[in-house]
Amino acid sequence: MSGTEAGLAGLEDRALGALYGLAIGDALGMPTQSRPRGWIVERFGQLLEGFCDGPPDQPLAPGRPAGAVTDDTEQAVLLAQLLIDGGGVVDPAELARQLVAWEDSMRRRGSLDLLGPSTKRAVADLQAGAPLDRVGLEGTTNGAAMRITPVGIAVPPGPGLIQAVVAASRLTHGTSVALAGAGAVAAAVSCGLAGGSVAGAIEAAVAGAREGVTQGRWVAAGDVASRIELAQAHLPLYMRRQAEKGADVLEKLVWVIGEAVGTSVASQESVPAAFACVVAYPDDPWRAVRLAASLGGDTDTMAAMAGAVLGACLGLAAWPAAAVDAIDRVNGLPLRDLAAGLVALRVGR
C-alpha cells in the first residue's frame, strides 16, 4: 500500500469512527432524550449499559427499537449527502427542501422526533416568503452543532473551516452562540481526522467556538469556548478529588455537568456538556457516550456530539463491534459510502 493510500485509509477509518460515533451516541440517547435524570436512573440505572428500546412513556420515541437513531444522525446524513452532491457546497434552499421532506417522512413513520425549534421556525419563515439570509437569525439551539460532523470530515483545519460551518448552518442557526457550538464540534472532528489527539481536538473545539461566535447575529448567551475550557481545566482534578474522598464519582460527575453546565437544547449548555463527557473519559469512548446518554435533558444530541469527536480521534475501533453492527442492522444508513465521499471532498481540497 502506498503512502497516499495508507493516508486515505486512515482518513476513512477516522471518518467512519466519527459517523458511527455520532450514530451510536444518538441511539444510546434515544430512549432517554428529554427526560430528567431521576426518570433515567429509575428505568436504566446510573449508567446506560447499551442500546435500549424507547419506553412507552418516552415522549419523543415511545416503542422505538433499541439501536434506532433520531434526528441527529438522520439530519447529519442529509447534510453529508448534500455536501457530496454539491461538491462541498450546501445550497441553503435545497437544505430547506430536504429538511421539510425529512420531517414529512418522519411523520409518515409515526415518529414524534421532528424538526427542532430553531430549524422549524426558519423553514416556516422561508416558506412564508422570508429571504434566505434572514430566516436563521433567531436560531440559538443545538441543531446546527448536532448535524455539523460531515463538515468537519469534509473540510481540513484552516481558514475555510468556519466559513464552511457558517454556510451549512446559517439557514437555521445564524446566531453567534449556535455558530460557536457548531464551530466547536466541526473543529474538533476536523482535528481528529487530521490525526489529532483527543486533547488536541478539545483545544481545536475551543478555537472553533471562539471563531464561530464572531459570526452571525450576536445574542446574549454563555460563552461556549470558555465553558469547554473550564471542563478541560478542572473536570479531571474534580474527579480525582471526589475519588480520593470516597465519593460516588459518577453521580458527582452527573451532578456537576447537569447543574453547572446544563443539558438543555441551548447551544451554550449541550455542546459544552458533550465536551465535558469527552474530557471525563477521553480513553473510554464507550463510557463517555453512555455518560452523555444518562445525564438527562438532550441526551441523544450530547451523546451524538461526544461520539463524533471521540470517533474522529480514535477511529472506528473506538466502538464495540456489536454496537456498529446494531446501527447497521436497525437503521440501514449508508455511513460507509458517506465517509468515503466526505473524505474525497477533503482530499480534493
Stockholm file with secondary structure:
# STOCKHOLM 1.0

chainA/1-349         MSGTEAGLAGLEDRALGALYGLAIGDALGMPTQSRPRGWIVERFGQLLEGFCDGPPDQPLAPGRPAGAVTDDTEQAVLLAQLLIDGGGVVDPAELARQLVAWEDSMRRRGSLDLLGPSTKRAVADLQAGAPLDRVGLEGTTNGAAMRITPVGIAVPPGPGLIQAVVAASRLTHGTSVALAGAGAVAAAVSCGLAGGSVAGAIEAAVAGAREGVTQGRWVAAGDVASRIELAQAHLPLYMRRQAEKGADVLEKLVWVIGEAVGTSVASQESVPAAFACVVAYPDDPWRAVRLAASLGGDTDTMAAMAGAVLGACLGLAAWPAAAVDAIDRVNGLPLRDLAAGLVALRVGR
#=GR chainA/1-349 SS CCHHHHHHHHHHHHHHHHHHHHHHHHHHHTTTTTBCHHHHHHHHCSSCCSCCCCCTTCSSCTTCCTTCCCHHHHHHHHHHHHHHHTTTCCCHHHHHHHHHHHHHHHHHTTCCCCCCHHHHHHHHHHHTTCCTTTTTTTCCBTHHHHHCHHHHHHSCSSTHHHHHHHHHHTTTCCBHHHHHHHHHHHHHHHHHHTTCCHHHHHHHHHHHHHHHTTSSBCCCCCCHHHHHHHHHHHHHHHHHHHHHTTCCHHHHHHHHIIIIICCSSBHHHHHHHHHHHHHHCTTCHHHHHHHHHHSSBSHHHHHHHHHHHHHHHHCGGGSCHHHHHHHHHHHCCCHHHHHHHHHHHHHHC
#=GC SS_cons         CCHHHHHHHHHHHHHHHHHHHHHHHHHHHTTTTTBCHHHHHHHHCSSCCSCCCCCTTCSSCTTCCTTCCCHHHHHHHHHHHHHHHTTTCCCHHHHHHHHHHHHHHHHHTTCCCCCCHHHHHHHHHHHTTCCTTTTTTTCCBTHHHHHCHHHHHHSCSSTHHHHHHHHHHTTTCCBHHHHHHHHHHHHHHHHHHTTCCHHHHHHHHHHHHHHHTTSSBCCCCCCHHHHHHHHHHHHHHHHHHHHHTTCCHHHHHHHHIIIIICCSSBHHHHHHHHHHHHHHCTTCHHHHHHHHHHSSBSHHHHHHHHHHHHHHHHCGGGSCHHHHHHHHHHHCCCHHHHHHHHHHHHHHC
//
